[in-house]
Amino acid sequence: MYSQEYLTQLKNLHAAKDRPRGFGGKVKDLGEFHSFIKTWNSRSALDYGCGKGAILAHLKELYPDTHWVGYDPAVSMFSVQPKNTFDCVFCNDVLEHIEPQFLDAVLSDIFRLAEKNVWLRIDTKPARKKLLDGRNAHLILENKDWWDEKLKRFNWTVEYSQLNKKGKLDYALSK
């Protein structure tokens, strides 16, 4: 679901001392996610692509009745991919970082791991961060229509789909 070369770049970015937060190192506004997680009553949830886990820790505090797990192949403490499924898979600002040739595999993995609900936040604008090889950190920059088509093949119900002014595209999906 990723090339070894790209994984090495991400690991280096996360380990860089001049960039201690790397990806996933700060809590961000999650938009309408909170409304959905409350109504979904998820007993278990996976933060898919959790980075260093700042949002994961925040969600654990906010929703202590939900068993939260983090997964991120570029961060050693979260690098073991879960085998079990979860009521909800939360994927925040991750999909735009996926190498295009691996996007379908990553999406399939997300939907395989989700029993009931999926929350996706996808950035549709270029990142401020650059990879070590000089590329923009957002490897996939596509519009809402493109993402709508990409997600149709999974046959999940789109409960919510919204593109905000900052270019963040949110999806709440249910089985």
Protein Blocks (a to p, Z undefined) as FASTA:
>chain_A
ZZfklmmmmmmmmmpmklmnlgoiaccdehjmlmmmmmnopabdcdehklnolmmmmmmm
mmmmbccddddfkbmklmpccfbdcfbdcdehklmmpcfklmmmmmmmmmmmpmkbccdd
ddfbdcfbdcfkopafblbdcdfklmmmmmmmnopacfbdcddfkopacddddZZ
